[in-house]
Amino acid sequence: MLSKLIPAFLLAYSAYAGIVDDTLAALKQNNPALGNAIVTQYRAQHGVTPEYLEALSWLGRGALAAGQLDKAETYARETETLASAELKKRPLDAEPHLPIALGAAIEVQGLALGQRGERGEAIAYLQKELAAYRATSIRTRIQKNLNLLGLEGKPAPALQAQVYLGTKPAALTAMRGKPVLLFFWAHWCGDCKQEGPILGEIQKEYSPKGLVVVAPTQHYGYVARGEEAGPAEELKYIDAVRRTYYPNLLNVPAPVSEENFKNYGASTTPTLVIIDRGGIVRVYHPGVMTLEELRAVLNRIG
């Protein structure tokens, strides 16, 4: 289960610091005691650093994945406390490790509360953290966890569509009377590319029944091999990726907006959202879905 918690871009970040690599390796070997020893030894030698905090946060995620809620919360609270102290010295997004650490700590605490059945407390906690970090990179991650707790059964947030690829997107309100499937994807995302053929099949089967597929994406500031790129250059690259890997979805509107990802909490790609004919979110799903899973939902909502 833990391997599913480690997306490729986080592993890329982890290459910057041996302690993070070593801690993740221990957790993937189902050896949390070794991971704890690695983190403890590092702190004794180097003190509290952003790299240390990222590794500590992974111990919290590992404990959560193992169902050890008390231990997960202990690691997460320690990470958040120490990260807050670091924020007095530097901005959150000055380097990659601290936002990963703090975002994971907040996520673990919210998820642990939810798993304890304390949904109201989890929502209140995450709303407080969202207000505190709304102007930072972890806004999207916190919003994801709020959406997991409370978006289903609520009206779908509007999509910004000033910049787009493919056909011009209509407003979600103009799609009332039709089911809508939102596919949040990233140009670097391998799981998204694997989901593409599944969504192509879903569109083929269900568009005659009224289904509308929309594929929001966003800029990340880089293109192939992590080379930095401005918005115009990256947009061309996104379109090239779209044409290469999503040939069955070229008629699908693809709005390009960071704000859409923030509002929908799409810190995980792909994120799939299914909206019923009344504009209500019925499924909010960070991660891949199988053809059978998608069919089951679409058959259920009609």
Backbone torsions as a table, in degrees:
resi	resn	phi	psi	omega
1	MET	NA	-37.6	-175.7
2	LEU	-60.8	-35.0	-177.7
3	SER	-58.9	-28.6	179.3
4	LYS	-72.7	-15.1	-179.6
5	LEU	-88.4	1.9	-173.0
6	ILE	-120.1	80.2	179.5
7	PRO	-65.8	160.8	-172.1
8	ALA	-59.6	-37.8	-175.3
9	PHE	-70.5	-27.7	176.1
10	LEU	-73.2	-37.4	175.9
11	LEU	-64.5	-33.8	176.5
12	ALA	-63.9	-45.0	176.1
13	TYR	-58.7	-38.4	-174.3
14	SER	-63.6	-21.7	-179.2
15	ALA	-64.1	-16.5	-179.5
16	TYR	-74.3	-17.4	-171.6
17	ALA	-143.2	124.0	-179.2
18	GLY	-61.1	-36.0	-178.0
19	ILE	-62.1	-36.9	179.7
20	VAL	-69.6	-45.6	177.0
21	ASP	-56.8	-46.6	-175.8
22	ASP	-67.3	-38.7	179.5
23	THR	-67.5	-44.0	177.6
24	LEU	-62.4	-39.4	179.3
25	ALA	-62.3	-41.8	178.8
26	ALA	-63.8	-41.1	-179.4
27	LEU	-68.4	-39.1	178.9
28	LYS	-66.7	-22.2	175.7
29	GLN	-90.0	9.3	-178.4
30	ASN	57.0	42.4	-179.7
31	ASN	-127.1	70.2	-178.4
32	PRO	-63.5	-27.8	178.4
33	ALA	-63.4	-39.8	176.6
34	LEU	-65.3	-43.3	177.6
35	GLY	-57.8	-43.2	178.8
36	ASN	-63.9	-39.7	179.4
37	ALA	-64.9	-40.1	178.9
38	ILE	-61.7	-45.8	-178.2
39	VAL	-66.5	-42.1	-179.7
40	THR	-63.3	-44.1	179.7
41	GLN	-64.8	-40.7	179.6
42	TYR	-60.9	-44.9	-178.2
43	ARG	-64.1	-37.7	178.9
44	ALA	-62.9	-32.6	-176.8
45	GLN	-90.3	-34.9	-170.5
46	HIS	-121.8	-8.5	-176.9
47	GLY	78.3	-165.8	-179.4
48	VAL	-86.9	119.5	176.7
49	THR	-128.0	164.5	174.6
50	PRO	-56.6	-35.7	178.4
51	GLU	-64.7	-41.9	176.8
52	TYR	-60.2	-43.8	-177.8
53	LEU	-65.8	-37.1	176.7
54	GLU	-63.7	-43.4	178.8
55	ALA	-63.2	-42.3	178.4
56	LEU	-61.1	-40.2	-179.8
57	SER	-64.5	-32.6	178.2
58	TRP	-69.7	-28.8	173.4
59	LEU	-63.5	-37.4	176.2
60	GLY	-65.1	-42.3	179.1
61	ARG	-67.6	-36.5	177.6
62	GLY	-64.5	-42.2	178.4
63	ALA	-65.0	-38.5	178.2
64	LEU	-64.1	-43.7	179.0
65	ALA	-61.8	-29.1	179.4
66	ALA	-86.8	0.7	179.4
67	GLY	78.6	14.7	-179.9
68	GLN	-93.9	80.0	-170.1
69	LEU	-65.2	-42.2	-179.5
70	ASP	-61.0	-46.6	-179.7
71	LYS	-65.5	-40.1	179.0
72	ALA	-60.6	-45.7	-179.8
73	GLU	-65.7	-36.6	178.1
74	THR	-62.3	-48.4	177.7
75	TYR	-61.4	-43.8	-175.7
76	ALA	-66.6	-41.5	179.4
77	ARG	-66.4	-39.3	177.2
78	GLU	-64.0	-42.6	178.2
79	THR	-60.3	-46.3	-178.4
80	GLU	-64.1	-41.7	179.8
81	THR	-62.5	-47.1	-179.2
82	LEU	-69.3	-36.0	177.8
83	ALA	-65.0	-38.7	178.3
84	SER	-61.6	-37.1	176.6
85	ALA	-66.5	-39.5	178.1
86	GLU	-64.6	-32.0	-178.4
87	LEU	-67.6	-13.9	174.4
88	LYS	-77.7	-12.3	-178.2
89	LYS	-105.6	-23.7	-172.6
90	ARG	-156.5	156.6	173.9
91	PRO	-67.6	155.0	-177.5
92	LEU	-58.6	-42.7	-172.0
93	ASP	-98.8	26.9	178.3
94	ALA	-72.0	-23.7	177.5
95	GLU	-152.6	171.2	-169.7
96	PRO	-80.9	-26.0	-169.2
97	HIS	-72.5	-41.6	-175.7
98	LEU	-64.1	-45.5	177.0
99	PRO	-64.4	-34.7	175.2
100	ILE	-62.1	-44.7	-178.1
101	ALA	-63.6	-50.1	-176.8
102	LEU	-67.9	-41.6	178.2
103	GLY	-60.1	-41.7	178.9
104	ALA	-66.9	-39.4	-179.7
105	ALA	-63.0	-43.3	178.5
106	ILE	-65.9	-43.4	179.9
107	GLU	-60.2	-47.0	-178.1
108	VAL	-61.6	-42.5	-179.4
109	GLN	-66.2	-40.2	176.9
110	GLY	-64.5	-44.7	-179.7
111	LEU	-66.2	-38.8	179.8
112	ALA	-63.8	-43.0	176.6
113	LEU	-60.6	-43.3	179.1
114	GLY	-62.3	-41.6	-179.6
115	GLN	-69.4	-22.3	175.5
116	ARG	-81.0	-4.1	-177.5
117	GLY	87.2	8.7	-178.6
118	GLU	-97.5	61.8	-173.5
119	ARG	-61.5	-44.9	-179.9
120	GLY	-60.7	-42.4	178.3
121	GLU	-65.5	-38.3	178.8
122	ALA	-63.5	-45.0	179.8
123	ILE	-63.3	-44.7	-179.7
124	ALA	-61.4	-42.5	179.1
125	TYR	-63.0	-47.3	-178.4
126	LEU	-67.0	-36.4	176.6
127	GLN	-63.4	-39.8	177.3
128	LYS	-62.8	-44.9	-180.0
129	GLU	-67.8	-36.3	177.9
130	LEU	-62.6	-42.2	178.1
131	ALA	-62.9	-37.8	-178.0
132	ALA	-71.5	-33.9	-172.4
133	TYR	-118.4	24.1	-176.3
134	ARG	-61.2	-30.8	-176.7
135	ALA	-92.0	14.9	-177.2
136	THR	-119.0	177.8	-177.3
137	SER	-70.1	-19.1	-176.6
138	ILE	-87.7	1.8	176.7
139	ARG	-54.2	-46.4	-175.4
140	THR	-63.7	-40.0	-179.3
141	ARG	-66.5	-41.4	178.3
142	ILE	-66.0	-41.3	179.4
143	GLN	-62.4	-36.6	177.1
144	LYS	-56.0	-46.2	-177.4
145	ASN	-70.4	-33.9	172.2
146	LEU	-63.9	-41.9	-179.9
147	ASN	-65.5	-37.0	177.2
148	LEU	-60.9	-32.7	-178.9
149	LEU	-84.6	-28.2	-168.8
150	GLY	-145.8	3.1	-177.2
151	LEU	-78.8	-35.8	-179.1
152	GLU	-63.0	132.4	-175.7
153	GLY	92.0	-2.0	179.5
154	LYS	-109.7	158.5	175.5
155	PRO	-60.3	142.4	-179.7
156	ALA	-69.3	132.4	174.9
157	PRO	-60.0	148.1	178.2
158	ALA	-65.0	155.3	176.1
159	LEU	-106.6	136.4	170.2
160	GLN	-82.6	138.0	-174.4
161	ALA	-143.6	31.1	178.7
162	GLN	-65.5	-35.2	176.1
163	VAL	-113.0	132.8	-177.5
164	TYR	-156.1	162.7	170.8
165	LEU	-117.7	156.7	-178.0
166	GLY	76.2	-150.5	-179.8
167	THR	-73.1	155.3	-179.2
168	LYS	-67.2	127.2	-178.6
169	PRO	-72.4	140.2	170.4
170	ALA	-86.7	159.0	174.7
171	ALA	-66.1	147.9	179.3
172	LEU	-59.4	-33.5	179.1
173	THR	-64.7	-28.2	178.2
174	ALA	-76.5	-10.3	-179.8
175	MET	-96.7	4.0	178.8
176	ARG	-55.9	139.6	-174.5
177	GLY	98.7	-8.4	177.9
178	LYS	-129.0	143.5	170.9
179	PRO	-71.6	147.9	-177.6
180	VAL	-128.9	136.4	174.4
181	LEU	-116.8	119.5	176.3
182	LEU	-98.8	130.5	-179.1
183	PHE	-120.3	96.5	178.2
184	PHE	-82.3	122.9	-174.1
185	TRP	-138.3	164.0	178.7
186	ALA	-130.3	147.9	-175.8
187	HIS	-64.9	-22.6	-178.4
188	TRP	-93.1	-1.7	-165.6
189	CYS	-88.4	112.1	177.8
190	GLY	-67.5	-38.6	178.6
191	ASP	-63.4	-34.0	178.0
192	CYS	-63.6	-42.7	-179.3
193	LYS	-64.5	-34.2	176.7
194	GLN	-71.9	-29.3	178.9
195	GLU	-75.9	-23.7	-175.4
196	GLY	-52.8	-52.4	179.5
197	PRO	-61.1	-33.8	177.8
198	ILE	-63.9	-44.1	179.9
199	LEU	-69.3	-32.4	174.7
200	GLY	-61.9	-41.0	177.8
201	GLU	-67.1	-40.9	178.3
202	ILE	-62.0	-43.5	179.1
203	GLN	-62.6	-41.6	179.8
204	LYS	-61.3	-41.5	-176.7
205	GLU	-76.4	-38.3	-167.2
206	TYR	-108.5	-12.5	177.1
207	SER	-63.1	-33.1	174.4
208	PRO	-62.7	-20.4	177.9
209	LYS	-93.7	4.8	175.4
210	GLY	108.6	-6.4	-176.3
211	LEU	-61.2	135.5	173.8
212	VAL	-114.4	127.8	176.6
213	VAL	-106.4	132.6	176.0
214	VAL	-127.2	138.3	-172.9
215	ALA	-122.4	78.3	179.8
216	PRO	-66.7	143.1	172.1
217	THR	-140.9	-175.3	-177.9
218	GLN	-153.5	169.1	172.8
219	HIS	-79.7	146.9	175.0
220	TYR	-122.0	-5.5	177.3
221	GLY	89.2	6.9	179.1
222	TYR	-152.6	166.7	179.3
223	VAL	-123.8	-144.8	-176.2
224	ALA	-60.3	144.2	178.8
225	ARG	58.7	23.3	175.9
226	GLY	73.3	16.3	-179.5
227	GLU	-72.1	130.4	-179.0
228	GLU	-61.6	145.1	-177.7
229	ALA	-151.8	146.3	174.3
230	GLY	-76.4	170.7	-176.4
231	PRO	-56.9	-42.6	-177.4
232	ALA	-66.4	-44.3	179.1
233	GLU	-64.9	-41.1	-179.1
234	GLU	-67.6	-35.9	179.0
235	LEU	-61.6	-40.1	176.3
236	LYS	-62.6	-39.7	179.4
237	TYR	-67.2	-42.5	177.7
238	ILE	-58.5	-42.2	-179.7
239	ASP	-65.4	-37.9	178.4
240	ALA	-65.2	-41.6	177.4
241	VAL	-63.1	-43.7	179.7
242	ARG	-58.2	-45.5	-177.7
243	ARG	-70.5	-30.8	-178.5
244	THR	-79.0	-44.1	-169.7
245	TYR	-104.9	-12.5	-177.0
246	TYR	-128.3	51.7	-175.8
247	PRO	-62.9	-25.1	179.9
248	ASN	-83.3	-2.9	-177.1
249	LEU	-120.9	18.0	-176.6
250	LEU	-68.9	-20.1	177.7
251	ASN	-89.2	3.0	-178.9
252	VAL	-90.3	130.7	177.2
253	PRO	-65.2	139.0	-178.1
254	ALA	-128.7	84.4	176.4
255	PRO	-64.7	141.3	-176.9
256	VAL	-114.6	105.1	-173.8
257	SER	-158.9	126.7	174.7
258	GLU	-67.6	-32.0	-177.2
259	GLU	-65.1	-35.8	176.8
260	ASN	-59.7	-42.7	-180.0
261	PHE	-66.5	-37.6	178.8
262	LYS	-66.4	-45.7	-177.2
263	ASN	-67.7	-34.0	179.5
264	TYR	-93.3	0.7	179.0
265	GLY	61.0	37.2	-175.5
266	ALA	-86.3	60.9	174.7
267	SER	-80.1	-16.5	173.6
268	THR	-104.3	131.5	174.2
269	THR	-120.0	136.9	-3.4
270	PRO	-74.7	155.5	164.1
271	THR	-117.8	130.7	-178.2
272	LEU	-114.1	132.0	-179.4
273	VAL	-129.0	127.8	178.9
274	ILE	-114.8	126.2	-174.7
275	ILE	-115.9	134.6	-177.2
276	ASP	-81.6	-178.8	-175.0
277	ARG	-66.8	-16.5	177.5
278	GLY	-94.3	4.7	178.8
279	GLY	84.4	15.9	-178.7
280	ILE	-100.3	135.5	177.7
281	VAL	-70.2	123.9	177.5
282	ARG	-105.8	-27.9	177.2
283	VAL	-138.5	129.3	171.6
284	TYR	-123.8	112.8	-167.9
285	HIS	-136.5	96.3	169.3
286	PRO	-68.4	123.9	-179.2
287	GLY	113.2	178.3	-176.4
288	VAL	-75.6	156.8	170.8
289	MET	-131.7	145.8	179.3
290	THR	-80.2	165.9	176.5
291	LEU	-58.9	-42.0	-178.6
292	GLU	-65.8	-40.2	179.3
293	GLU	-63.6	-43.1	179.4
294	LEU	-66.1	-43.4	177.7
295	ARG	-58.8	-42.3	-177.8
296	ALA	-61.1	-42.1	-179.6
297	VAL	-68.5	-47.1	-176.9
298	LEU	-65.7	-35.8	176.0
299	ASN	-66.4	-34.6	-178.1
300	ARG	-71.0	-41.7	-176.5
301	ILE	-83.4	-14.2	174.0
302	GLY	76.6	NA	NA
